[in-house]
Amino acid sequence: MRIDILSVVPELLDGPFNHSIIKRAAQKGIAEIHVHNIRDYSTDKHHRCDDYAFSGSAGMVMTIQPIEAAIEALKKERNYDAIIYTSPDGEMFNQPMANQLSQLNNIIILCGHYKGVDQRVRDHFITREISIGDYVLTGGELAAAVIADSIIRLIPGAISDETSALSDSFQDNLLSAPVYTRPADYKGWKVPDILLSGNERAIEEWKLEQALERTRRLRPDLLGE
Ligand code: ADE
């Protein structure tokens, strides 16, 4: 899979993609992430990518020209299955969307900034608008990093234990059961006996009960309650 991210602050994405799973996935050839600076495509002599809003509202708006140039340059090289715009007024991101996006070959993520992007970019280029939550970030870069991370870890081979992506919270609309590691007794705080019993069936039942209890308590909406 290939993800191209368009940003006016590409430096913000240096950290998330140069470590851990994402970096390993890139090294294994499973997923490639390319971050592009939208300013490089601006024909303005100062490489400006924003301008005043016609409506007179406060705040700057991202202009069409450099975004169109960046998207067209990428589209010349390959076909894209989705062109996503990160924005607080997009569809709320969730695990089913991550699963769906992880099946695609090539996607572009345009990171919103300032007061947003000229509506004509949304009308003519964007195929999907995604929000990562009901709050406003300074820019869409962190949202793009969240989306890319959650997609890439689902690609077979991206994480060493493939089954662990399947047992994630939300994969079956349940939060995960609690997990423990050694020591079995830390200053009197003990791991539940059942986990030390070696009885796999009983352990699976315990995990399901715990997951249901946690979900009922913390996220009853996931159970339709
Ligand atoms: N840009 C600013 N806030 C955002 C959010 N909540 N989700 C996605 N992109 C954003």
Boltz pocket constraint, residues with backbone or C-beta under 6 A from the ligand:
constraints:
  - pocket:
      binder: B
      contacts: [[A, 86], [A, 87], [A, 88], [A, 112], [A, 130], [A, 131], [A, 132], [A, 133], [A, 134], [A, 135], [A, 136], [A, 137], [A, 138], [A, 139], [A, 140], [A, 143]]
      max_distance: 6.0
